[in-house]
Amino acid sequence: VRNLTVSTTPACTYSLSSSAATVGLSGGTATTTIQTQIGCSWTATAVSSGAIVGPSTGAGTAVITITVTPNTTGVARTLLFTIGGQSFSVFQPGTGTAESG
């Protein structure tokens, strides 16, 4: 009689501690925590320009920091990111409405 042991790796699930943040006109940082099982790998990428995401890869639960550049366009913007397959957005205001002369 032979005993056979079969082990399976559970599927990785991913969630973020928050899905959105706001930074000021002059830029700043936003953070969120990606939560997943030990050994489950993930990537963090910016869909929009104007920010740097770090770390960009990892495994297991980690804090993700997004550094947003100053908004020089004068128009409010929403920067989009994908972290472990989950969506994260950062809102940044513009300088306000232009006055007509």
C-alpha positions as CSV (number, residue, x, y, z in Angstrom):
1,V,0.0,0.0,0.0
2,R,1.3,3.4,-1.0
3,N,0.3,6.6,0.6
4,L,0.1,9.5,-1.8
5,T,0.1,13.0,-0.5
6,V,-1.1,15.8,-2.9
7,S,-0.7,19.4,-1.9
8,T,-2.2,22.2,-3.9
9,T,-1.3,25.8,-3.8
10,P,-4.3,28.0,-2.9
11,A,-5.2,30.6,-5.5
12,C,-3.8,34.1,-4.8
13,T,-6.3,36.8,-4.0
14,Y,-5.5,40.5,-3.9
15,S,-7.1,43.5,-2.3
16,L,-6.1,47.1,-1.5
17,S,-6.6,48.8,1.8
18,S,-8.0,51.8,-0.1
19,S,-8.8,52.4,-3.7
20,A,-8.3,56.1,-4.0
21,A,-6.4,59.1,-2.6
22,T,-6.0,62.8,-3.1
23,V,-2.8,64.9,-3.2
24,G,-2.4,68.6,-3.4
25,L,-1.7,70.7,-6.5
26,S,2.0,70.8,-5.7
27,G,2.2,67.0,-5.7
28,G,2.8,64.6,-2.8
29,T,2.6,61.0,-1.8
30,A,-0.3,58.5,-1.5
31,T,-0.1,55.1,0.0
32,T,-2.2,51.9,0.0
33,T,-1.5,48.4,1.2
34,I,-1.8,45.4,-1.1
35,Q,-3.0,42.4,0.8
36,T,-2.4,38.9,-0.4
37,Q,-1.1,35.5,0.7
38,I,2.6,34.9,1.4
39,G,4.4,34.0,-1.8
40,C,1.8,35.5,-4.1
41,S,3.6,37.9,-6.5
42,W,2.2,41.2,-7.8
43,T,3.1,44.2,-9.9
44,A,2.2,47.9,-9.5
45,T,2.1,50.0,-12.6
46,A,1.1,53.6,-13.4
47,V,-1.6,53.7,-16.2
48,S,-1.3,57.5,-16.2
49,S,1.9,59.7,-16.4
50,G,2.8,62.1,-13.6
51,A,3.6,59.6,-10.9
52,I,6.1,57.0,-9.7
53,V,5.0,53.8,-8.0
54,G,7.2,51.9,-5.6
55,P,7.9,49.2,-5.1
56,S,6.8,48.1,-8.6
57,T,7.0,44.4,-7.9
58,G,6.8,42.2,-4.9
59,A,5.2,39.2,-3.1
60,G,2.9,39.0,-0.2
61,T,1.4,42.0,1.6
62,A,3.2,45.3,1.2
63,V,2.8,49.1,1.4
64,I,2.8,50.8,-2.0
65,T,3.8,54.4,-2.2
66,I,2.8,56.6,-5.1
67,T,4.8,59.9,-5.6
68,V,2.9,62.4,-7.6
69,T,4.5,65.3,-9.5
70,P,3.2,68.9,-9.3
71,N,0.2,69.5,-11.5
72,T,1.3,72.3,-13.9
73,T,-1.5,71.8,-16.3
74,G,-4.0,74.0,-14.4
75,V,-6.6,71.3,-14.9
76,A,-7.7,68.8,-12.2
77,R,-6.6,65.2,-13.0
78,T,-7.1,61.7,-11.9
79,L,-4.1,59.4,-12.1
80,L,-4.8,55.7,-12.5
81,F,-2.8,52.7,-11.3
82,T,-3.0,48.9,-11.4
83,I,-1.7,47.2,-8.3
84,G,-2.0,43.4,-8.1
85,G,-4.8,43.6,-10.7
86,Q,-6.7,46.1,-8.6
87,S,-7.5,49.7,-9.6
88,F,-6.2,52.6,-7.6
89,S,-6.7,56.3,-8.4
90,V,-5.2,59.5,-7.2
91,F,-7.0,62.8,-7.6
92,Q,-5.0,66.0,-8.0
93,P,-6.8,69.4,-8.2
94,G,-6.0,72.1,-10.9
95,T,-5.4,75.8,-10.3
96,G,-9.1,76.6,-10.6
97,T,-11.2,78.2,-13.3
98,A,-9.7,80.8,-15.6
99,E,-11.1,84.4,-15.3
100,S,-12.5,85.8,-18.5
101,G,-11.4,89.3,-19.4
